[in-house]
Amino acid sequence: MFINPEKSLAFLVILWSAFTQPMTAHAAANDRTARTNQPTFNERLAFRWAPIHYQDVDQTGDHAIGGRSDYITAIDFDKRDDDDGWDTNDSWDNIAKPEYKAAAHIYYSVVATKTHWYILYAFFHPRDWTDNPIAIALDLDEHNNDLEGFLAVIKRPTAEGDPQYGKLMTIVTAFHTDFYSYTPEHSPFKNGREDINGKVHFERYLGEDHPVTAQEAKGHGLKAWPYVKLDGDGIKYFPSLDTAGVPTGPDDRKVQYKLIDIFAPGGLWDHRDDKRTFDSFGAFRGGGANAPWGWDDGDDGPVARGEIAINPATLVKTYFSNLGEFSDVYESNPYQTSQTKEKDNDKEILPPKAAADLQDGELYGPIKLANAWGAPIYYVNGLFVAPQTAAEQITTLAACLGRPVFLIFNDLTAPWDVFSTSIEKAGDSGTSVNKATATLIREMRVTLESGRDFTVCAHSAGVMSVQNAVNQLVTQYNSLSLDDRNLLLARIHVVTLGGASFDQQENILSDGWPEAIGSLSNIYDTRDGVASVFGFGCLWDTFASETVRHGARYYMRFLDDDLLNSSMNIVIDNRNRVTRVAFK
């Protein structure tokens, strides 16, 4: 009789969940979801390679809460009827309240190429804590929220008889700000730019070998077991698709955790722009914790922040050699497709923070009008623009283009901000001084290095910050080959509105633009005196009388979607005639 292995695993998963007494008697009462349908393929795949997980527990001091500070749980563990639980600024306090139980959950996502599956697992703790009295007194080594985890790289089956869910090639774990890689005995992977740190060990569970991982107490750095071991008390967790167990105490060795898709509706990814959850993209409120798209190893060369989740094939190509058949073209990557294809049919969505409270260099948005869709645009304002006015400008920009728009607020009202932009321009473009420039570089790197295009629109003196950022980025990518650097720069698209320092050949204030950038366009009115002096005209040109034409929203009405990916000048003359001239 032929047995379909895919259906067999699904049957085992359902059978285990439906008929087996939970591994802790109280687990079902806490969080158990009855399934009304069979698990999806991604659920079965994530379950197949989900780890047997050891969590070290420390009960020392008040901040341990008797060990509960080391229990894994859901980010919204503290939800109730009047609170959805996604405000992460109160995680530290709420985990200490007896009404909130640390029901075990682990988050996962699945990315696929033709040759490999990349399954990311993330483990949440409400506290990153210490029992060191000096650190506590100085408010060090502790913060709200902690999320660490690992990437499992699975070789997809290629021949009849290969395992339905592939073979594990490696896991790469996040241990604070360092990544560690481990391979099983059968993996052909060898050292690449990074060294392999050890072996993956397996434990039998429901008829399959699962990788074994472990986390330290307090700081919760994660490695393959036994490279982190239990020091006395500890929890041993086992995977489930529908049961989130609660440990009976700090030394419970049979607790189930529930797998939760990062991309589930209303889940973690849907809250990526929620200011109650994150201070900035990928950075949780209240301290040093990051979502997977914010995980970073500080010294792994060209692998960027968040790439372990967003662009895992690039990480694997960098970390390892002897990969065998390997494709880096994604068949499925929800981190990227949801950024570029999402659509919203609701009314205008405004960021929760008041625009008037914006600080220099702060990211605000996105402004997303009804039926807006597509990749977001970033906007940098010009000189002497108040935060509220800048927010109104991006609302106009969103309406003109039908795209979501982020504002990188450039506070050029203070003398220091203007001076800092000039310092950047006069320097070697290796570092940023102006806060808006620094934010722009960060957002560009995250976007470009995840394989997506980055479109930025800037007005007047804001163009100087954009030009500085692009040129600094070139310097930061100097360690890459020319082809790799140019490939990244080709994803940059710049549109300037009455721009200061638009072109080096026309204005001595300009540093020029790298030839490799994807596209570069300018909209310029010949009657705009500011643009005449500091933009496309010569430095010593005289100001025209109609400086009102320098307004950002005046220029925005000439924008269209085609301009965002082309290179041209749009010139408006004194008879209001609009001429488009190819720029390069």
RODO-2510 file (C-alpha; in nm, 4 decimals, decimal comma):
residues 584
     n   res          X          Y          Z
     1     m     0,0000     0,0000     0,0000
     2     f     0,1369     0,3456    -0,0943
     3     i     0,1553     0,5910     0,1946
     4     n     0,1636     0,9627     0,1120
     5     p     0,4267     1,1091     0,3519
     6     e     0,2723     1,4582     0,3422
     7     k    -0,0702     1,3316     0,4499
     8     s     0,0919     1,1012     0,7033
     9     l     0,2621     1,3884     0,8837
    10     a    -0,0563     1,5952     0,8764
    11     f    -0,2470     1,3009     1,0230
    12     l     0,0105     1,2543     1,2998
    13     v    -0,0044     1,6249     1,3868
    14     i    -0,3844     1,6220     1,4116
    15     l    -0,3935     1,2881     1,5892
    16     w    -0,1425     1,4044     1,8489
    17     s    -0,3266     1,7289     1,9136
    18     a    -0,6740     1,5749     1,9229
    19     f    -0,6271     1,2551     2,1200
    20     t    -0,3138     1,2917     2,3295
    21     q    -0,3469     1,4359     2,6783
    22     p    -0,1542     1,7670     2,6788
    23     m     0,1983     1,7312     2,8082
    24     t     0,1047     1,9537     3,0993
    25     a    -0,2422     1,8888     3,2325
    26     h    -0,3428     2,2535     3,2428
    27     a    -0,2177     2,3499     2,8965
    28     a    -0,5431     2,2956     2,7098
    29     a    -0,7335     2,5142     2,9511
    30     n    -0,4951     2,7992     2,8890
    31     d    -0,4742     2,8216     2,5106
    32     r    -0,5941     2,5477     2,2839
    33     t    -0,7450     2,6125     1,9435
    34     a    -0,9627     2,3448     1,7887
    35     r    -0,8749     2,3058     1,4211
    36     t    -1,1591     2,3018     1,1706
    37     n    -0,9350     2,2303     0,8716
    38     q    -0,6160     2,0483     0,7890
    39     p    -0,2845     2,2270     0,8378
    40     t    -0,1447     2,4089     0,5345
    41     f     0,1783     2,2934     0,3755
    42     n     0,3736     2,5776     0,5403
    43     e     0,2298     2,4837     0,8792
    44     r     0,3326     2,1222     0,8316
    45     l     0,6767     2,2286     0,7081
    46     a     0,7280     2,4600     1,0066
    47     f     0,6097     2,1857     1,2426
    48     r     0,8406     1,9279     1,0817
    49     w     1,1531     2,1317     1,1578
    50     a     1,0323     2,3077     1,4735
    51     p     1,2853     2,2582     1,7506
    52     i     1,2817     2,0680     2,0757
    53     h     1,3778     2,3679     2,2841
    54     y     1,5512     2,4024     2,6209
    55     q     1,5028     2,7258     2,8137
    56     d     1,7323     2,7857     3,1083
    57     v     1,5521     2,9443     3,4034
    58     d     1,6930     3,1585     3,6843
    59     q     1,4877     3,2400     3,9937
    60     t     1,7376     3,4794     4,1534
    61     g     1,6053     3,8195     4,2596
    62     d     1,2750     4,0000     4,2276
    63     h     1,3104     4,0586     3,8539
    64     a     1,3007     3,6825     3,7897
    65     i     0,9379     3,6593     3,9135
    66     g     1,0125     3,3106     4,0378
    67     g     1,1395     3,2085     3,6943
    68     r     0,8499     3,3442     3,4855
    69     s     1,0741     3,6084     3,3265
    70     d     1,2406     3,3251     3,1347
    71     y     0,9233     3,1576     3,0042
    72     i     0,8579     3,1998     2,6320
    73     t     0,5182     3,3400     2,5403
    74     a     0,3233     3,5423     2,2827
    75     i     0,3921     3,9102     2,2209
    76     d     0,0243     3,9833     2,2934
    77     f     0,0229     3,7596     2,6029
    78     d    -0,1530     4,0367     2,7966
    79     k    -0,4505     4,0835     2,5648
    80     r    -0,7955     4,1166     2,7162
    81     d    -1,1413     4,2277     2,6029
    82     d    -1,0521     4,5983     2,5968
    83     d    -0,6854     4,5622     2,4895
    84     d    -0,5438     4,3689     2,1926
    85     g    -0,2103     4,3258     2,3728
    86     w     0,0085     4,4836     2,1022
    87     d     0,1269     4,7726     2,3183
    88     t     0,4717     4,6369     2,4073
    89     n     0,5663     4,9191     2,6400
    90     d     0,4040     4,7402     2,9357
    91     s     0,5361     4,3853     2,8802
    92     w     0,7776     4,4082     3,1733
    93     d     0,5054     4,5046     3,4205
    94     n     0,2302     4,2781     3,2909
    95     i     0,4227     3,9501     3,3002
    96     a     0,4466     3,9986     3,6786
    97     k     0,0675     4,0122     3,7135
    98     p    -0,0894     3,6772     3,8077
    99     e    -0,3815     3,7194     3,5658
   100     y    -0,1463     3,6912     3,2680
   101     k    -0,0139     3,3439     3,1947
   102     a     0,3029     3,2792     2,9952
   103     a     0,1377     3,0454     2,7438
   104     a     0,4145     2,9206     2,5147
   105     h     0,4192     3,0419     2,1539
   106     i     0,6905     3,0471     1,8881
   107     y     0,6626     3,2611     1,5755
   108     y     0,7680     3,1345     1,2347
   109     s     0,7846     3,2360     0,8696
   110     v     0,8593     3,0442     0,5492
   111     v     1,0526     3,1808     0,2504
   112     a     1,1193     2,9633    -0,0558
   113     t     1,3543     2,9488    -0,3522
   114     k     1,3621     2,6733    -0,6135
   115     t     1,6288     2,4873    -0,4148
   116     h     1,5686     2,5680    -0,0455
   117     w     1,3130     2,6538     0,2183
   118     y     1,4083     2,9107     0,4820
   119     i     1,2117     2,8741     0,8043
   120     l     1,2626     3,1412     1,0675
   121     y     1,1635     3,0736     1,4310
   122     a     1,1376     3,3538     1,6884
   123     f     1,1020     3,3242     2,0688
   124     f     0,9499     3,6086     2,2723
   125     h     1,0150     3,6957     2,6383
   126     p     0,8457     3,9958     2,8037
   127     r     1,1664     4,0795     2,9942
   128     d     1,5370     4,0942     2,9193
   129     w     1,6615     4,1070     3,2767
   130     t     1,9501     4,0701     3,5203
   131     d     2,0023     3,9954     3,8896
   132     n     2,3218     4,2020     3,9086
   133     p     2,2511     4,4694     4,1747
   134     i     2,4948     4,7209     4,0240
   135     a     2,3409     4,6854     3,6770
   136     i     1,9932     4,7183     3,8284
   137     a     2,0944     5,0307     4,0215
   138     l     2,2386     5,1866     3,7044
   139     d     1,9430     5,0722     3,4924
   140     l     2,1685     4,8604     3,2689
   141     d     2,1210     4,5240     3,0959
   142     e     1,7421     4,5281     3,1310
   143     h     1,4593     4,6295     2,9025
   144     n     1,1037     4,5555     2,7949
   145     n     1,0669     4,2716     2,5436
   146     d     1,3134     4,0228     2,4013
   147     l     1,2890     3,8336     2,0733
   148     e     1,5624     3,6001     1,9551
   149     g     1,5555     3,2922     1,7369
   150     f     1,7104     3,1148     1,4425
   151     l     1,6928     3,0463     1,0688
   152     a     1,6616     2,6841     0,9515
   153     v     1,7808     2,6203     0,5953
   154     i     1,6160     2,3173     0,4325
   155     k     1,7276     2,1556     0,1074
   156     r     1,4142     2,0867    -0,0965
   157     p     1,3564     1,7352    -0,2318
   158     t     1,4827     1,6884    -0,5861
   159     a     1,4359     1,3191    -0,6572
   160     e     1,1837     1,0446    -0,5946
   161     g     1,2390     0,9032    -0,2498
   162     d     1,3733     1,2263    -0,1007
   163     p     1,2021     1,3253     0,2275
   164     q     0,8823     1,5214     0,1603
   165     y     0,9945     1,8059     0,3854
   166     g     1,3538     1,8099     0,2725
   167     k     1,6793     1,7887     0,4666
   168     l     1,8126     2,0357     0,7214
   169     m     2,1395     2,1907     0,5995
   170     t     2,2119     2,4421     0,8748
   171     i     2,0654     2,6639     1,1432
   172     v     2,1850     3,0199     1,2063
   173     t     2,0972     3,1458     1,5545
   174     a     2,0648     3,4974     1,6964
   175     f     2,2613     3,5319     2,0191
   176     h     2,2075     3,8999     2,1020
   177     t     2,4067     4,0906     1,8359
   178     d     2,5969     3,7884     1,7047
   179     f     2,4886     3,5067     1,4745
   180     y     2,6131     3,1488     1,5218
   181     s     2,5836     2,8742     1,2621
   182     y     2,5554     2,4982     1,3135
   183     t     2,5353     2,2091     1,0674
   184     p     2,4209     1,8459     1,1015
   185     e     2,6580     1,5634     1,0149
   186     h     2,5026     1,5070     0,6716
   187     s     2,5281     1,8722     0,5559
   188     p     2,7812     1,9514     0,2804
   189     f     2,7995     2,3174     0,3880
   190     k     3,1477     2,4428     0,4749
   191     n     3,2911     2,7648     0,6131
   192     g     3,2382     3,0703     0,3963
   193     r     3,2953     3,4257     0,5067
   194     e     3,1859     3,3101     0,8548
   195     d     3,2991     3,0006     1,0455
   196     i     3,0616     2,7179     1,1340
   197     n     3,0378     2,7120     1,5146
   198     g     2,9295     2,3558     1,5837
   199     k     2,6943     2,0659     1,5122
   200     v     2,3172     2,0376     1,5135
   201     h     2,1871     1,7659     1,7454
   202     f     1,8477     1,5993     1,6981
   203     e     1,5838     1,4425     1,9201
   204     r     1,3072     1,2056     1,8104
   205     y     0,9544     1,3434     1,8417
   206     l     0,6388     1,2011     1,6826
   207     g     0,8468     0,9758     1,4632
   208     e     1,0756     1,2485     1,3231
   209     d     1,4146     1,3920     1,4203
   210     h     1,3844     1,7548     1,5306
   211     p     1,6774     1,9946     1,5857
   212     v     1,7487     2,0799     1,9484
   213     t     1,8062     2,4415     2,0516
   214     a     1,8566     2,6203     2,3821
   215     q     1,8374     2,9695     2,5308
   216     e     2,0201     3,1175     2,8244
   217     a     1,8338     3,2690     3,1181
   218     k     1,7985     3,6477     3,1592
   219     g     1,9352     3,7697     2,8229
   220     h     1,7922     3,4756     2,6243
   221     g     2,0687     3,4413     2,3674
   222     l     1,9979     3,1348     2,1548
   223     k     2,2319     2,8635     2,0243
   224     a     2,2090     2,5013     1,9181
   225     w     2,2030     2,2642     2,2133
   226     p     2,4325     2,1818     2,3979
   227     y     2,6195     2,5079     2,3323
   228     v     2,3760     2,6571     2,5834
   229     k     2,2840     2,4190     2,8682
   230     l     2,0356     2,4249     3,1522
   231     d     2,1988     2,5380     3,4742
   232     g     1,9717     2,3693     3,7258
   233     d     1,6088     2,4632     3,6587
   234     g     1,4759     2,4814     3,3059
   235     i     1,1839     2,4250     3,0716
   236     k     1,1792     2,1759     2,7867
   237     y     0,9400     2,2782     2,5094
   238     f     0,7891     2,0648     2,2305
   239     p     0,6117     2,1899     1,9144
   240     s     0,2373     2,1910     1,8511
   241     l     0,0049     2,3526     1,5992
   242     d    -0,2789     2,4166     1,8432
   243     t    -0,1668     2,3951     2,2073
   244     a     0,0151     2,6649     2,4016
   245     g     0,1164     2,5125     2,7323
   246     v     0,1966     2,6959     3,0538
   247     p     0,4829     2,5577     3,2649
   248     t     0,3749     2,4185     3,6006
   249     g     0,6922     2,5701     3,7467
   250     p     1,0493     2,6660     3,6636
   251     d     1,1622     2,3051     3,6094
   252     d     0,8898     2,1641     3,3835
   253     r     1,0374     1,9368     3,1140
   254     k     0,7176     1,8638     2,9164
   255     v     0,5525     2,1807     2,7818
   256     q     0,4059     2,2305     2,4357
   257     y     0,4446     2,5546     2,2439
   258     k     0,2105     2,6732     1,9717
   259     l     0,3491     2,7710     1,6318
   260     i     0,2217     3,1092     1,5110
   261     d     0,2717     3,2369     1,1554
   262     i     0,4382     3,5800     1,1538
   263     f     0,2145     3,6652     0,8574
   264     a    -0,1130     3,5549     1,0160
   265     p    -0,3851     3,8214     0,9757
   266     g    -0,3562     4,0709     1,2594
   267     g    -0,0262     3,9163     1,3645
   268     l     0,3317     4,0318     1,4070
   269     w     0,3986     4,1471     1,0510
   270     d     0,0676     4,3314     1,0324
   271     h     0,1846     4,5326     1,3360
   272     r     0,5242     4,6258     1,1865
   273     d     0,4166     4,9899     1,1493
   274     d     0,2216     4,9990     1,4767
   275     k     0,3825     5,2640     1,6965
   276     r     0,2391     5,0912     2,0042
   277     t     0,4535     4,7888     1,9188
   278     f     0,7646     4,9333     1,7538
   279     d     0,9631     5,2528     1,8002
   280     s     1,0972     5,2189     1,4462
   281     f     1,1089     4,9553     1,1730
   282     g     1,1922     4,6276     1,3449
   283     a     1,2789     4,7824     1,6846
   284     f     1,0400     4,7096     1,9728
   285     r     0,9391     4,9790     2,2160
   286     g     1,1162     5,0082     2,5448
   287     g     1,4696     4,8938     2,4776
   288     g     1,7045     4,6790     2,2763
   289     a     1,4772     4,4087     2,1321
   290     n     1,4254     4,3623     1,7586
   291     a     1,1867     4,1757     1,5330
   292     p     1,3497     3,9282     1,2917
   293     w     1,3637     4,1969     1,0206
   294     g     1,5750     4,3963     1,2660
   295     w     1,8158     4,1185     1,3712
   296     d     2,1756     4,1987     1,2894
   297     d     2,5239     4,0613     1,3363
   298     g     2,7519     4,3621     1,3600
   299     d     3,0575     4,2114     1,1907
   300     d     2,9367     3,9768     0,9163
   301     g     3,0355     4,1973     0,6245
   302     p     2,7812     4,2606     0,3504
   303     v     2,4895     4,0872     0,5272
   304     a     2,2550     4,3670     0,6286
   305     r     2,0255     4,4209     0,9233
   306     g     1,7193     4,2014     0,8907
   307     e     1,8525     3,9988     0,5998
   308     i     1,8307     3,6770     0,8022
   309     a     1,4534     3,7089     0,7592
   310     i     1,3990     3,9278     0,4547
   311     n     1,6739     3,7986     0,2254
   312     p     1,8042     3,4716     0,3746
   313     a     1,9554     3,3344     0,0526
   314     t     2,2088     3,6163     0,0530
   315     l     2,3038     3,5371     0,4119
   316     v     2,3584     3,1708     0,3257
   317     k     2,5719     3,2573     0,0197
   318     t     2,7864     3,4778     0,2414
   319     y     2,8180     3,2533     0,5454
   320     f     2,8805     2,9203     0,3716
   321     s     3,0597     2,7560     0,0817
   322     n     3,0072     2,4209    -0,0954
   323     l     2,6349     2,4896    -0,1288
   324     g     2,5712     2,2563    -0,4211
   325     e     2,2721     2,3426    -0,6367
   326     f     2,1632     2,6793    -0,5040
   327     s     1,9170     2,9439    -0,6238
   328     d     1,8776     3,2906    -0,4746
   329     v     1,5633     3,3714    -0,6756
   330     y     1,2598     3,3640    -0,4466
   331     e     0,9505     3,1698    -0,5423
   332     s     0,7799     3,2935    -0,2268
   333     n     0,8975     3,5699     0,0058
   334     p     0,6152     3,7349     0,2039
   335     y     0,8587     3,9872     0,3567
   336     q     0,9118     4,1325     0,0120
   337     t     0,5814     4,0728    -0,1675
   338     s     0,3728     4,2194     0,1144
   339     q     0,5847     4,5344     0,0955
   340     t     0,5333     4,5813    -0,2779
   341     k     0,1832     4,4472    -0,3446
   342     e    -0,0208     4,5371    -0,0395
   343     k    -0,3381     4,7322    -0,0946
   344     d    -0,5614     4,9190     0,1468
   345     n    -0,9207     5,0124     0,0681
   346     d    -0,9975     5,1911     0,3931
   347     k    -1,0093     5,5620     0,4519
   348     e    -0,6933     5,7643     0,4955
   349     i    -0,4645     5,6088     0,7572
   350     l    -0,2632     5,8569     0,9613
   351     p     0,0257     5,7675     1,1923
   352     p    -0,0683     5,7647     1,5609
   353     k     0,1958     6,0208     1,6569
   354     a     0,1080     6,3892     1,6172
   355     a     0,3089     6,5489     1,3369
   356     a     0,3784     6,8540     1,5511
   357     d     0,5833     6,6351     1,7888
   358     l     0,8281     6,5157     1,5228
   359     q     1,1970     6,5372     1,6055
   360     d     1,4884     6,5900     1,3694
   361     g     1,5632     6,2779     1,1649
   362     e     1,2477     6,0961     1,2786
   363     l     1,0634     5,8619     1,0429
   364     y     0,6919     5,9392     1,0184
   365     g     0,4194     5,7539     0,8360
   366     p     0,3272     5,6083     0,6108
   367     i     0,0489     5,8305     0,4865
   368     k    -0,1670     5,5902     0,2889
   369     l    -0,4808     5,7150     0,1151
   370     a    -0,7765     5,5053     0,0004
   371     n    -0,6791     5,2481    -0,2657
   372     a    -0,3100     5,3294    -0,2272
   373     w    -0,0804     5,0437    -0,3142
   374     g     0,2748     4,9705    -0,4222
   375     a     0,6164     5,0216    -0,2707
   376     p     0,6405     5,3253    -0,0391
   377     i     0,8106     5,6522    -0,1285
   378     y     1,0334     5,8395     0,1165
   379     y     1,0228     6,2176     0,1307
   380     v     1,2753     6,4640     0,2761
   381     n     1,1569     6,8209     0,3297
   382     g     1,3486     7,1416     0,2656
   383     l     1,4644     7,4463     0,4606
   384     f     1,2531     7,6180     0,7306
   385     v     0,9653     7,3688     0,7172
   386     a     0,7695     7,2991     1,0351
   387     p     0,6832     6,9347     1,1187
   388     q     0,3107     6,9853     1,0587
   389     t     0,3781     7,1425     0,7200
   390     a     0,6071     6,8558     0,6228
   391     a     0,3312     6,6093     0,7152
   392     e     0,0870     6,8025     0,4960
   393     q     0,3378     6,7846     0,2106
   394     i     0,3536     6,4037     0,2226
   395     t    -0,0271     6,3859     0,2301
   396     t    -0,0254     6,5822    -0,0963
   397     l     0,2459     6,3552    -0,2355
   398     a     0,0465     6,0432    -0,1412
   399     a    -0,2601     6,1859    -0,3167
   400     c    -0,0638     6,2791    -0,6304
   401     l     0,0981     5,9392    -0,6754
   402     g    -0,1438     5,6974    -0,5077
   403     r     0,1426     5,5419    -0,3129
   404     p     0,2195     5,5167     0,0612
   405     v     0,4637     5,7908     0,1657
   406     f     0,7044     5,8119     0,4601
   407     l     0,8459     6,1411     0,5830
   408     i     1,2042     6,1652     0,7053
   409     f     1,1752     6,4934     0,8889
   410     n     1,4697     6,7239     0,8258
   411     d     1,4729     6,9986     1,0878
   412     l     1,6563     7,2652     0,8901
   413     t     1,5212     7,5481     1,1035
   414     a     1,8161     7,5491     1,3444
   415     p     2,1585     7,6784     1,2367
   416     w     2,3257     7,3547     1,3503
   417     d     2,1188     7,1421     1,1103
   418     v     2,2099     7,3571     0,8118
   419     f     2,5732     7,3587     0,9260
   420     s     2,5769     6,9793     0,9773
   421     t     2,4513     6,9251     0,6239
   422     s     2,7340     7,1452     0,4975
   423     i     2,9886     6,9499     0,7052
   424     e     2,8717     6,6305     0,5390
   425     k     2,9081     6,7877     0,1972
   426     a     3,2564     6,9189     0,2727
   427     g     3,3742     6,5905     0,4258
   428     d     3,4677     6,2601     0,2694
   429     s     3,1087     6,1279     0,2711
   430     g     3,2071     5,8475     0,5048
   431     t     2,9846     5,9392     0,7981
   432     s     2,6622     6,1285     0,8558
   433     v     2,6258     6,4298     1,0818
   434     n     2,2751     6,5438     0,9933
   435     k     2,0125     6,3214     1,1613
   436     a     1,7883     6,3039     0,8560
   437     t     2,0825     6,1834     0,6488
   438     a     2,1565     5,9098     0,9031
   439     t     1,7919     5,7931     0,9015
   440     l     1,7851     5,7954     0,5226
   441     i     2,0994     5,5805     0,5024
   442     r     1,9527     5,3305     0,7477
   443     e     1,6244     5,3016     0,5560
   444     m     1,8048     5,2761     0,2230
   445     r     2,0289     4,9936     0,3444
   446     v     1,7428     4,7882     0,4883
   447     t     1,5446     4,8271     0,1651
   448     l     1,8231     4,7803    -0,0891
   449     e     1,9828     4,4861     0,0852
   450     s     1,6505     4,3028     0,1006
   451     g     1,6339     4,3152    -0,2790
   452     r     1,3805     4,5984    -0,3100
   453     d     1,3972     4,9325    -0,4865
   454     f     1,4156     5,2550    -0,2848
   455     t     1,2411     5,5679    -0,4145
   456     v     1,3089     5,9023    -0,2474
   457     c     1,1638     6,2423    -0,3277
   458     a     1,3161     6,5568    -0,1792
   459     h     1,2448     6,9275    -0,1929
   460     s     1,4916     7,2144    -0,1967
   461     a     1,7656     7,1794     0,0676
   462     g     1,6346     6,8312     0,1486
   463     v     1,8035     6,7232    -0,1747
   464     m     2,1388     6,7964    -0,0102
   465     s     2,0640     6,5356     0,2580
   466     v     1,9618     6,2821    -0,0073
   467     q     2,2725     6,3499    -0,2136
   468     n     2,4919     6,3229     0,0953
   469     a     2,3223     5,9951     0,1953
   470     v     2,3638     5,8358    -0,1478
   471     n     2,7303     5,9324    -0,1669
   472     q     2,7937     5,8082     0,1873
   473     l     2,6283     5,4816     0,0926
   474     v     2,8768     5,4415    -0,1911
   475     t     3,1593     5,4794     0,0617
   476     q     3,0007     5,2284     0,3000
   477     y     2,9763     4,9764     0,0146
   478     n     3,3404     5,0157    -0,0862
   479     s     3,4197     4,6685     0,0491
   480     l     3,1887     4,5127    -0,2107
   481     s     3,2902     4,4305    -0,5647
   482     l     3,2073     4,6947    -0,8242
   483     d     2,9342     4,4751    -0,9729
   484     d     2,7712     4,4073    -0,6340
   485     r     2,7882     4,7755    -0,5378
   486     n     2,6378     4,8870    -0,8674
   487     l     2,3623     4,6276    -0,8331
   488     l     2,2573     4,7858    -0,5025
   489     l     2,2858     5,1429    -0,6319
   490     a     2,0719     5,0555    -0,9350
   491     r     1,7799     5,0106    -0,6939
   492     i     1,7903     5,3789    -0,5902
   493     h     1,5484     5,6192    -0,7598
   494     v     1,5686     5,9928    -0,6825
   495     v     1,3244     6,2712    -0,7697
   496     t     1,4130     6,6282    -0,6725
   497     l     1,1711     6,9196    -0,6537
   498     g     1,3339     7,2595    -0,7120
   499     g     1,6383     7,0824    -0,5790
   500     a     1,9435     7,2384    -0,4216
   501     s     2,2708     7,1057    -0,5659
   502     f     2,0987     6,8991    -0,8315
   503     d     2,3861     6,8471    -1,0693
   504     q     2,7616     6,8837    -1,0338
   505     q     2,8072     7,0171    -1,3845
   506     e     2,5644     7,3018    -1,3219
   507     n     2,6252     7,3967    -0,9596
   508     i     2,9501     7,4102    -0,7645
   509     l     2,7688     7,3231    -0,4380
   510     s     2,6853     6,9779    -0,5707
   511     d     2,8876     6,6635    -0,5065
   512     g     2,7262     6,4957    -0,8055
   513     w     2,5450     6,1627    -0,8104
   514     p     2,6860     5,8124    -0,8630
   515     e     2,6429     5,7050    -1,2229
   516     a     2,5124     5,3639    -1,1148
   517     i     2,1919     5,4824    -0,9425
   518     g     1,8751     5,3541    -1,1040
   519     s     1,7146     5,6836    -1,2008
   520     l     1,7434     6,0545    -1,1307
   521     s     1,4861     6,3189    -1,2175
   522     n     1,4318     6,6851    -1,1382
   523     i     1,1340     6,9177    -1,1622
   524     y     1,2404     7,2783    -1,2048
   525     d     1,0576     7,6058    -1,2730
   526     t     1,2698     7,8689    -1,4481
   527     r     1,0969     8,1354    -1,2359
   528     d     1,1990     7,9638    -0,9114
   529     g     1,4713     8,1926    -0,7779
   530     v     1,5868     7,9461    -0,5097
   531     a     1,6258     7,6674    -0,7602
   532     s     1,8034     7,9035    -0,9998
   533     v     2,0743     7,9838    -0,7489
   534     f     2,1110     7,6552    -0,5609
   535     g     1,9686     7,4101    -0,8090
   536     f     2,0001     7,3554    -1,1793
   537     g     2,1131     7,7117    -1,2484
   538     c     2,4550     7,8594    -1,1738
   539     l     2,5507     7,9755    -0,8244
   540     w     2,5712     8,3388    -0,9277
   541     d     2,2408     8,3513    -1,1152
   542     t     2,0065     8,6220    -0,9890
   543     f     1,6885     8,5417    -0,8002
   544     a     1,3688     8,5669    -1,0003
   545     s     1,0759     8,7534    -0,8487
   546     e     0,8298     8,4645    -0,8279
   547     t     0,9885     8,2670    -0,5438
   548     v     0,6442     8,1372    -0,4454
   549     r     0,6953     7,8826    -0,7227
   550     h     0,9552     7,7181    -0,5038
   551     g     0,6828     7,5554    -0,2896
   552     a     0,6948     7,1766    -0,2554
   553     r     0,3270     7,1256    -0,3234
   554     y     0,3481     7,3477    -0,6322
   555     y     0,5986     7,1037    -0,7795
   556     m     0,4158     6,7895    -0,6677
   557     r     0,1320     6,8449    -0,9123
   558     f     0,3724     6,7755    -1,1982
   559     l     0,4654     6,4340    -1,0590
   560     d     0,3438     6,1080    -1,2059
   561     d     0,4273     5,7431    -1,1542
   562     d     0,6383     5,7210    -1,4708
   563     l     0,8766     5,9835    -1,3366
   564     l     0,9667     5,7665    -1,0364
   565     n     1,1644     5,5202    -1,2477
   566     s     1,2952     5,7392    -1,5292
   567     s     1,5738     5,9955    -1,5615
   568     m     1,4718     6,3351    -1,6923
   569     n     1,4343     6,7039    -1,6252
   570     i     1,0866     6,8506    -1,6186
   571     v     1,1252     7,2213    -1,6921
   572     i     0,8404     7,4689    -1,6440
   573     d     0,9054     7,7977    -1,8245
   574     n     0,7615     8,1479    -1,7829
   575     r     0,4662     8,0596    -2,0054
   576     n     0,3824     7,7567    -1,7898
   577     r     0,4934     7,5202    -2,0653
   578     v     0,6189     7,1875    -1,9363
   579     t     0,9083     7,0269    -2,1214
   580     r     1,0465     6,6814    -2,0481
   581     v     1,4101     6,6286    -2,1374
   582     a     1,5955     6,3015    -2,0869
   583     f     1,8644     6,3623    -1,8271
   584     k     2,1021     6,0730    -1,8797
***
